[in-house]
Amino acid sequence: MTYENLDASLINALLDDGRASLRSLAEELDVSVTTVSNHLKDLESEGIIEGYTPVINYEKVGYDVTAIVQLKVEGFALPDITDRLKGHEQMTDVYEVTGEFDIVAVGKFTDTDDMNALIKDLLADADIREASTSVVLDAPVECNQFELDVSE
């Protein structure tokens, strides 16, 4: 293994198994445990690896409704609205976007009443000019990450 591709290979190995031990990563990448540890620390300190977290199947724990909420907001209020959405525990993704809408957010809800409560709360905000909500019927791919190119 050349060190120039080690970081990408290390990231790919962690994508395959985020719970892999330093020893197993070192064996897989044919480097020392110390090398793996040092590179991991560097990737973490540079913000490339932001954390280690399980992938949750929300449906299996009672969140049966996934909704995509698109909002048009007053320009000056964009940071406040995105902060508010980020603070809502059931919003899994919040994006500031170009195009017809200013914000696209994805949320997980126990049922449509739970979803409606959030939407009604948002629509009560005078800085939100328009909202469009789509309920997800099926998610063939969700929370997908992809391996980095490792050209050798």
C-alpha positions, -999 to 999 in steps of 0.1 A, spaced: 0 0 0 14 34 -9 9 61 16 -5 85 -10 -37 63 -12 -38 53 24 -63 79 36 -88 70 8 -83 33 14 -88 38 52 -120 58 46 -133 31 22 -125 4 48 -144 23 75 -173 27 51 -174 -10 48 -172 -15 85 -173 15 108 -166 -6 138 -134 -22 125 -106 -23 150 -73 -5 144 -56 -39 142 -80 -53 115 -77 -20 95 -39 -23 97 -40 -59 85 -64 -51 56 -43 -21 45 -9 -38 51 4 -10 74 11 -8 111 -15 -1 138 3 31 146 1 43 110 -36 36 109 -41 54 143 -21 84 131 -39 87 98 -73 84 116 -64 111 140 -54 133 111 -86 126 92 -106 134 123 -87 166 131 -91 178 95 -128 172 97 -128 146 69 -141 120 93 -167 138 114 -178 109 136 -189 73 138 -225 66 140 -249 37 134 -273 37 105 -308 35 119 -338 20 102 -363 46 114 -393 26 103 -384 -3 126 -384 21 156 -418 37 148 -410 66 124 -432 54 95 -434 87 76 -406 104 57 -414 138 43 -395 162 21 -404 198 30 -395 226 5 -397 262 17 -396 296 2 -384 321 28 -377 358 30 -340 361 22 -329 377 55 -347 350 74 -329 321 57 -303 315 85 -330 316 112 -353 292 95 -324 267 87 -313 269 123 -348 262 135 -351 232 112 -316 220 123 -328 222 159 -359 200 152 -348 165 163 -368 147 136 -352 167 107 -325 144 93 -313 167 65 -316 205 59 -303 221 27 -301 256 14 -307 252 -23 -309 271 -56 -341 270 -77 -377 276 -69 -374 269 -32 -348 282 -7 -347 252 17 -352 215 13 -355 195 44 -361 158 51 -378 146 82 -388 114 99 -422 113 117 -442 87 136 -473 94 116 -490 121 94 -503 139 125 -468 143 137 -457 156 103 -487 180 101 -478 195 135 -444 205 122 -457 218 89 -484 239 106 -458 253 130 -436 263 100 -465 279 81 -473 301 111 -439 318 106 -444 350 87 -410 347 71 -420 315 53 -437 325 21 -446 291 7 -442 254 16 -445 222 -4 -445 188 13 -440 154 -3 -444 122 16 -419 95 6 -436 64 -7 -404 42 -10 -367 48 -4 -347 24 -26 -315 42 -15 -312 62 17 -282 75 37 -259 60 10 -223 68 12 -199 60 -16 -163 48 -17 -136 72 -27 -116 66 -59 -83 49 -51 -62 49 -82 -30 31 -79 
